[in-house]
Amino acid sequence: MATEIKVPVLGESVTEGTIAEWLKQPGEAVAVDEPIASLETDKVAVDVPSPVAGIMSQHVVAVGDTVEVGAVIAIVEDGASAPAPAPAAAAAPAAAPAAAKADTPAPAAKEELLTPAQTMSPAVRRAVLEHGVDPSTIKGTGKDGRLTKEDVLAAAEAKKAGGAAPAAPAAAPAQAAPASSGGERATERVKMTRMRQTIAKRLKAAQDNAALLTTFNDVDMSAVIEARDKYKDLFAKKHDIRLGFMGFFAKAACLALKDVPAANAYIEGDEIIYHDYVDISVAVSAPNGLVVPVIRDADKKGFARIEKDIADFGARAKAGTLTMEDMSGGTFTISNGGVFGSLMSTPIINPPQSAVLGLHRIEDRPVVRNGQIVIRPMMYLALSYDHRLIDGREAVTALKIIKEAIEDPTRMLIDL
């Protein structure tokens, strides 16, 4: 008996997705609840599980196709009645190219060179491009030796450690030679992922619809660094989590949003929606792009809980296991470009939110204290906001509250 595999419900307001990768090929055995395909939505990549055990009979849609919730994407047959034509059909076309190769050796060689790229799934291809690794030097651990995303990530880590460094220089001269002799330089056209398309649309919509403005300040990180150095070992021992800087900024932001509620509000039509809670979206870099999971009720949580939430989000973002619920909502965003070395930026708000706090790298700079020039670990802060809702005075006040709380962390304890 054949069972149709349909696109499951993907989450609130998500009606369609794109087939990113087939995890089961025709002819392969499938267990109950085993993922058969990876589906990319506007926010996250989700696996489509099989509700029955059997043999994958056929793919109804191809990688890259857009499918709606409830659409049939594959057929799974009972193990006893599974047809063999699917693998055979796939083998038949393979024989024809083989004959063609015999007659035309040159094209055959070209086709063999293209084979590794052709067999890479979109997810693997994106990982290769993002991490700058040479797929021909990586041994695949997937079905039939195919590359997996984990293979690419492992190769990227090895490259950082110096293990794969020699491969890059070897490939460079080979590519440079045709260019110097007048030949065409290689290019590759890769379709944008659904997530990247959504990011692009949302950021452009923010620029088109909001009156964006950014105010800056700098903050002396001495007190926070001192507190962190003093208590990090005790904190880690008691809470089993590292004490980072994001917890301080999250709590400081909660103080600011309490005093400047417009920075924690939305515009909806001709109304303003104020929130009596603070759900902080934390921008996290994932293999497929930037994602913003939400720390719920950050104003009611302590440092340990906030740090655990952030660490969990970071780990699951890299593993691609964040859910729709993780990223829904959010009343304010914190984006830390400092981890990548950014000195200063003007972050764009995350609609429908009205403000975003940008953090940057910490560096020693000369500042004046009590008439003396001293060296302090300084950071530039940026608060981008929707000027339709937030006045300049309110934005500057909110950023000043954050600055004062970071420079004197005691304020966070006594609600100042």
Secondary structure, 3 states (H helix, E strand, C coil): CEEEEECCCCCCCCCEEEEEEECCCCCCEECCCCEEEEEECCCCEEEEECCCCEEEEEECCCCCCEEECCCEEEEEECHHHCCCHHHHHHHHHHHHHHHHHHHCHHHHHHHHHHHHHHHCCHHHHHHHHHHCCCHHHCCCCCHHHCCCHHHHHHHHHHHHHCCCCCHHHHHHHHHHHHHHCCCCCCCCCCCCCHHHHHHHHHHHHHHHHCCEEEEEEEEECHHHHHHHHHHHHHHHHHHCCCCCCHHHHHHHHHHHHHHCHHHHCEEECCEEECCCCCCEEECEEECCEEECCEECCHHHCCHHHHHHHHHHHHHHHHHCCCCHHHHCCCCEEEEEHHHHCCCCCCCCCCCCCCEEEEECCCEEEEEEECCEEEEEEEEEEEEEEECCCCCHHHHHHHHHHHHHHHHCCHHHHCCC
